[in-house]
Amino acid sequence: MNYEKTQPQALLEPEVVLNLWAYAGEDGYVMRLSAKAYVMQGDDKHKLSLLHDLSSTDFLSAAWQKVPENFKMNGPDGEEMKGVAHASMLSNEAVHGHLFGSLMEEMAENLPMQVRSLDGEYIQFKLDLPQNPLAVTTLVIEYEDGRLVPMVSNQEK
């Protein structure tokens, strides 16, 4: 086959990376999360730049789930709320890992099986999500008027 207008792009070190989103109301309460896995290559600066660019729109194509029930907060009236986190928790690495942990496990489990031909035989393989994957977390503010506004952090390109 002749592919005059194309050129090969060898996969040298493909890495599974993530975009993570936390949806908060104007009060800062987070009650749902979403994530999306990508496969990228290149240096971390390049991958982070791409993830930041995608974080402003890709939340609209990512399935969401509720915050885990073990997250609890006291509401303004003092009543305990289950399955709720606060946007301020996103900067705490320990809490962040716990908050997104089950969602990240789900992303790892759902990476698709692939096949490749080796010496005339098809071999199945699956990429793994690294133990501490490269990820960008974006807060999406849900306004009362229906707007969803991603708060994308500034990233040098």
C-alpha positions in Angstrom: 0.0 0.0 0.0 1.2 3.5 -0.8 0.9 6.1 2.0 2.6 9.1 0.4 1.1 11.7 2.6 1.8 9.9 5.9 4.8 9.0 7.9 5.3 6.4 10.6 5.1 7.4 14.3 6.8 4.6 16.2 5.4 4.0 19.7 8.5 4.2 21.8 7.3 4.4 25.4 3.5 4.7 25.5 2.2 5.6 29.0 -1.3 5.6 30.4 -2.1 9.0 31.9 -5.3 10.4 33.4 -7.5 13.4 33.5 -9.5 13.6 36.8 -12.5 15.9 37.4 -14.3 16.8 40.6 -17.7 18.5 40.2 -18.5 21.1 42.9 -21.4 23.3 43.5 -20.9 27.0 44.2 -20.6 26.1 47.9 -17.5 23.9 47.2 -19.2 20.6 48.0 -18.1 17.8 45.7 -20.6 15.0 45.1 -19.4 13.5 41.9 -16.2 12.6 40.1 -15.1 11.5 36.7 -11.9 10.3 35.0 -10.6 9.5 31.5 -7.5 7.5 30.5 -5.3 8.4 27.6 -2.2 6.8 26.2 0.6 9.4 25.5 4.3 9.4 24.8 7.0 12.0 25.1 8.3 13.9 28.1 6.1 14.7 31.1 5.9 18.4 30.2 4.4 17.5 26.8 2.0 15.0 28.3 0.9 17.5 31.1 0.3 20.2 28.5 -1.9 17.9 26.5 -3.8 16.8 29.6 -4.4 20.4 30.6 -5.7 21.2 27.1 -8.1 18.2 27.2 -9.3 18.9 30.7 -11.3 21.9 29.7 -13.7 19.8 27.4 -13.2 16.1 27.9 -15.2 16.0 31.1 -18.3 16.2 28.9 -17.5 12.8 27.4 -16.4 11.1 30.7 -18.9 9.0 32.8 -19.2 10.2 36.3 -19.8 8.5 39.6 -20.7 9.6 43.1 -18.1 10.5 45.7 -17.5 7.3 47.9 -19.9 7.0 50.8 -17.0 6.9 53.3 -16.5 10.7 52.7 -18.5 12.6 55.2 -18.8 16.3 56.0 -21.0 18.4 58.2 -23.4 20.6 56.2 -24.1 24.2 57.0 -26.9 23.1 59.4 -24.5 20.7 61.2 -26.1 17.6 59.7 -23.7 14.9 58.5 -23.6 14.5 54.8 -22.3 11.2 53.3 -20.7 10.9 49.9 -19.5 14.5 50.0 -16.0 16.0 49.8 -15.0 19.6 49.6 -13.0 21.2 46.8 -10.4 22.3 49.3 -9.5 18.6 49.8 -8.2 18.2 46.3 -4.9 19.8 47.1 -4.2 17.2 49.9 -2.4 14.3 48.3 -3.5 11.7 50.8 -7.1 12.7 50.5 -6.9 13.1 46.8 -5.6 9.5 46.4 -8.4 8.2 48.6 -11.1 10.3 46.9 -10.1 9.2 43.3 -8.7 5.7 44.3 -11.7 3.6 43.3 -12.2 5.5 40.1 -8.5 5.1 39.2 -8.8 1.4 39.8 -11.8 1.2 37.5 -9.8 3.1 34.8 -7.0 0.5 35.2 -9.4 -2.4 35.0 -11.2 -1.0 31.9 -8.2 -0.5 29.8 -8.9 -2.5 26.6 -7.1 -5.6 25.5 -5.1 -5.1 22.4 -3.6 -7.5 19.8 -0.5 -7.4 17.7 1.1 -9.7 15.2 4.4 -11.3 16.1 5.9 -13.9 13.8 2.6 -14.5 12.2 0.7 -15.1 15.5 -1.6 -12.7 17.1 -0.7 -11.9 20.7 -2.9 -10.1 23.2 -1.5 -7.4 25.4 -2.9 -4.7 27.7 -1.2 -1.5 28.9 -1.1 -1.0 32.6 -1.9 2.1 34.6 1.3 3.1 36.5 1.2 2.9 40.3 1.3 6.7 40.5 0.0 7.8 37.1 0.7 11.2 35.6 -2.6 13.0 36.1 -4.3 16.4 36.0 -7.1 17.1 38.3 -9.6 19.8 37.3 -12.4 21.2 39.4 -15.7 21.7 37.5 -18.0 24.3 39.1 -21.7 23.5 38.7 -23.6 26.8 38.7 -27.3 27.1 39.6 -28.0 28.4 36.1 -26.8 25.1 34.6 -23.3 26.2 33.5 -20.4 23.7 34.0 -17.2 25.7 34.2 -13.9 23.8 34.4 -11.2 25.6 36.5 -8.2 24.7 34.4 -4.9 25.4 36.1 -2.3 27.6 34.3 0.3 25.4 32.6 3.4 26.7 30.9 3.6 25.3 27.4 
